[in-house]
């Protein structure tokens, strides 16, 4: 199953697509629900690049511009982050990032109950300690040998910790 909106707001951009036209003010937050992962919170942002579903994505709180996290690109590893709920194939489109709840994140090998760190592979995380690349507010819920790792998110950010 995929996340759906559960609040009482009428009308909404689709959670699982990135649209050419903005349907909400940037920064709008909505309660969401998935039958597998439970409740969560999503934020509406504008893509400043392309990325895949389940990639870790940083967003700017002033302009709400979303950029895939890549530890080789310093500007992408500081600030709030979320998980892309859909693949974004075109820059300057509008869509949703999960910022609270449970969701798979694109990953390398990760142990259960591990702290999560950004890697040099865009959008990908693992549990290998990399100084300054810890993703605060995210923990793996299960072990994974790569692909994706189910993680709990609680308003994650990258603050230079780790």
C-alpha positions in Angstrom: 0.0 0.0 0.0 1.0 3.6 -0.4 0.5 6.6 1.8 -2.8 8.5 1.5 -4.0 11.7 3.2 -6.0 11.3 6.4 -6.8 14.8 7.5 -10.0 16.6 6.5 -8.6 19.0 4.0 -10.5 19.0 0.7 -8.5 18.8 -2.5 -4.8 17.9 -2.7 -2.0 17.2 -5.0 -1.3 13.5 -5.4 1.2 12.1 -2.8 2.7 9.8 -5.4 3.5 12.1 -8.3 5.4 15.3 -8.9 3.4 17.9 -10.7 4.4 20.8 -13.0 1.9 23.1 -11.2 1.9 23.9 -7.5 -1.4 22.9 -5.8 -0.5 24.0 -2.3 1.6 26.7 -0.7 5.2 25.4 -0.3 5.7 24.1 3.2 2.2 22.8 3.6 2.2 19.8 5.9 -0.4 17.0 5.8 -1.2 13.9 7.9 -0.8 10.7 5.9 -1.4 7.0 6.5 -0.1 3.8 5.0 -1.6 0.4 5.9 1.8 -1.1 6.3 3.7 1.7 8.0 1.0 3.6 9.8 0.6 7.4 10.3 3.1 10.0 9.2 3.5 13.7 8.2 4.4 14.9 4.7 5.7 18.4 3.6 5.0 19.9 0.2 8.2 21.2 -1.6 9.6 22.2 -5.0 12.2 19.9 -6.6 15.6 21.4 -7.3 16.8 18.3 -9.1 15.8 14.7 -9.8 15.6 11.8 -7.4 13.9 8.4 -7.0 11.2 7.3 -4.6 12.6 6.5 -1.2 15.7 8.7 -1.7 16.8 10.9 1.2 16.2 14.5 0.1 17.2 17.8 1.8 14.8 20.7 1.7 15.5 24.4 2.3 13.1 25.9 4.9 13.0 29.3 3.2 12.3 28.4 -0.4 11.3 24.8 0.2 13.5 23.6 -2.6 14.3 19.9 -2.5 17.8 18.5 -3.4 18.9 14.9 -3.1 21.3 14.3 -0.3 24.9 13.5 -1.4 27.8 13.6 1.0 30.1 14.7 -1.8 28.0 17.9 -2.2 28.4 20.0 1.0 25.2 22.1 0.4 23.1 19.0 0.3 24.0 17.7 3.8 22.9 20.5 6.1 19.3 21.2 7.1 16.0 19.3 7.3 15.5 16.2 5.2 12.7 13.9 4.2 12.1 10.8 2.1 10.7 11.2 -1.4 7.3 9.4 -1.7 7.6 9.3 -5.5 10.2 9.5 -8.2 10.9 13.1 -9.4 12.1 13.0 -13.0 11.9 16.7 -13.7 13.4 19.7 -11.8 11.1 22.5 -10.8 8.1 20.2 -10.1 6.1 20.0 -6.9 5.5 17.1 -4.5 5.7 15.5 -1.1 8.4 14.3 1.3 7.7 12.2 4.3 9.2 13.9 7.4 7.6 11.8 10.2 6.6 8.2 10.3 8.0 5.0 8.9 9.2 4.4 5.3 11.9 2.6 3.4 14.9 4.7 2.5 17.3 3.9 -0.3 20.3 2.3 1.4 23.4 0.2 1.4 23.8 -2.6 4.1 22.3 -1.5 7.4 22.0 -3.2 10.8 18.7 -3.1 12.7 18.3 -0.3 15.2 21.2 1.6 13.7 21.9 5.3 13.4 21.7 6.4 9.7 24.4 8.3 7.8 24.4 10.0 4.3 26.7 8.4 1.7 28.4 9.6 -1.4 25.8 7.8 -3.5 23.0 10.4 -4.1 19.9 9.8 -2.0 21.4 6.7 -0.3 22.1 6.1 3.4 23.8 3.4 5.5 25.0 2.8 9.0 28.7 3.3 8.4 29.8 6.2 10.6 30.9 9.2 8.5 31.9 12.2 10.5 29.4 15.1 10.0 27.0 13.0 7.9 24.7 11.6 10.6 21.0 12.0 9.8 19.5 13.0 13.1 15.9 11.8 13.7 16.2 8.6 11.7 16.9 5.0 12.9 16.7 1.7 11.0 14.0 -0.6 12.2 15.3 -3.7 10.5 18.5 -5.1 9.0 19.0 -4.7 5.2 21.6 -6.0 2.8 21.0 -3.1 0.4 18.3 -1.6 -1.8 16.1 -0.1 0.9 15.9 -0.1 4.7 12.7 0.5 6.7 13.4 3.4 9.0 11.5 5.5 11.5 11.6 9.3 10.9 11.0 12.0 13.4 11.5 15.3 11.6 15.0 14.4 10.4 17.8 16.8 9.8 21.5 16.9 9.1 23.3 19.1 11.5 27.0 18.1 11.1 26.8 15.4 13.8 28.3 12.0 13.6 
